[in-house]
């Protein structure tokens, strides 16, 4: 299992940079990490229960919290913070980023959803 050698939160760009001991390095956008959260809220409790999370184009990351020596918890500015990102899962998200992102965009289109947050109501 690859282990991170460096983890950097770049708030201004809404990116998480992760370098691994196998030489791989990934720049993972906050939106991607949010919609692929390993939490039960997003993944469900079994096969086929994954939720398509829309409207997170502008989501940011507030902080990273270590979870033992095997993972981090990411606190997002939409108040989601229940996903625990293991080193293996972060590495997989990096390796599979193009395929996962294409599947996410297709799922949004299929459901008539958008990456953009809903307009705020005046009043």
C-alpha positions as CSV (number, residue, x, y, z in Angstrom):
1,X,0.0,0.0,0.0
2,X,1.5,3.4,-1.0
3,X,2.1,5.8,1.9
4,X,2.1,9.6,1.5
5,X,5.4,11.3,1.8
6,X,3.8,14.8,1.6
7,X,0.3,16.1,1.9
8,X,-0.4,19.8,1.2
9,X,-3.7,21.6,1.4
10,X,-3.7,24.5,-1.1
11,X,-6.8,26.4,0.0
12,X,-6.6,29.2,-2.6
13,X,-6.7,26.7,-5.4
14,X,-9.0,24.3,-3.5
15,X,-6.5,21.5,-4.0
16,X,-5.0,18.7,-2.0
17,X,-1.5,17.7,-3.2
18,X,-0.4,14.3,-2.2
19,X,3.0,12.6,-3.0
20,X,3.4,8.9,-2.3
21,X,6.4,6.7,-1.6
22,X,5.9,5.0,-4.9
23,X,6.8,8.2,-6.7
24,X,3.3,9.1,-7.7
25,X,2.0,12.7,-7.0
26,X,-1.6,13.8,-7.4
27,X,-3.4,17.2,-7.3
28,X,-6.9,16.4,-6.1
29,X,-9.6,19.2,-6.4
30,X,-11.8,19.7,-3.4
31,X,-14.9,19.1,-5.5
32,X,-13.6,15.8,-6.6
33,X,-12.7,14.7,-3.0
34,X,-16.1,15.9,-1.8
35,X,-18.2,14.0,-4.3
36,X,-16.1,10.9,-3.9
37,X,-16.1,11.1,-0.1
38,X,-15.8,7.6,1.5
39,X,-18.5,8.5,4.0
40,X,-21.7,6.4,4.3
41,X,-23.6,9.6,3.5
42,X,-22.1,9.5,0.0
43,X,-21.2,5.9,-0.6
44,X,-24.2,4.4,1.1
45,X,-24.2,1.2,3.1
46,X,-23.9,-1.3,0.3
47,X,-23.4,-1.8,-3.4
48,X,-25.4,0.5,-5.7
49,X,-26.3,3.0,-3.0
50,X,-23.8,5.7,-3.9
51,X,-25.3,9.2,-3.9
52,X,-24.6,11.6,-6.7
53,X,-23.6,14.8,-4.9
54,X,-24.5,17.9,-7.0
55,X,-23.8,21.6,-6.6
56,X,-20.2,21.4,-5.2
57,X,-18.2,23.2,-7.8
58,X,-17.2,25.9,-5.3
59,X,-16.6,23.7,-2.2
60,X,-13.4,24.3,-0.3
61,X,-11.5,22.5,2.3
62,X,-11.2,24.0,5.8
63,X,-8.7,21.6,7.4
64,X,-7.2,18.1,7.4
65,X,-7.1,16.0,10.5
66,X,-4.9,12.9,10.9
67,X,-6.6,9.6,11.7
68,X,-4.1,7.3,13.2
69,X,-1.2,6.6,10.9
70,X,-3.4,5.4,8.0
71,X,-5.8,8.2,6.9
72,X,-7.0,11.8,7.1
73,X,-10.4,13.4,7.6
74,X,-11.1,16.3,5.4
75,X,-13.4,19.1,6.7
76,X,-15.1,20.8,3.8
77,X,-16.7,24.3,4.0
78,X,-20.2,22.8,3.2
79,X,-19.8,21.2,6.7
80,X,-19.2,17.7,5.4
81,X,-16.5,16.1,7.5
82,X,-17.5,12.5,8.1
83,X,-15.3,10.8,5.4
84,X,-12.1,9.1,6.4
85,X,-9.7,9.0,3.5
86,X,-7.2,6.1,3.9
87,X,-3.9,6.3,2.2
88,X,-5.0,3.5,-0.2
89,X,-8.3,5.4,-1.0
90,X,-6.4,8.7,-1.7
91,X,-4.0,6.8,-4.0
92,X,-6.8,5.1,-5.8
93,X,-8.6,8.5,-6.2
94,X,-5.5,9.9,-7.8
95,X,-4.9,6.9,-10.1
96,X,-8.6,6.7,-11.2
97,X,-9.3,10.4,-11.3
98,X,-10.0,10.7,-15.0
99,X,-12.4,7.7,-15.1
100,X,-14.2,8.6,-11.8
101,X,-14.6,12.3,-12.9
102,X,-16.1,11.2,-16.3
103,X,-18.5,8.9,-14.5
104,X,-19.5,11.6,-12.1
105,X,-20.2,14.1,-14.9
106,X,-22.2,11.5,-16.8
107,X,-24.3,10.7,-13.6
108,X,-25.0,14.4,-13.2
109,X,-26.1,14.8,-16.8
110,X,-28.3,11.6,-16.6
111,X,-30.1,13.1,-13.6
112,X,-30.3,16.6,-14.9
113,X,-28.1,17.9,-12.1
114,X,-25.3,20.5,-12.1
115,X,-22.0,21.0,-10.5
116,X,-23.0,24.6,-9.8
117,X,-24.6,25.4,-6.4
118,X,-28.3,26.4,-6.6
119,X,-28.9,30.1,-6.8
120,X,-29.5,31.8,-3.5
121,X,-33.0,33.0,-2.8
122,X,-33.4,36.7,-2.2
123,X,-35.5,37.8,0.7
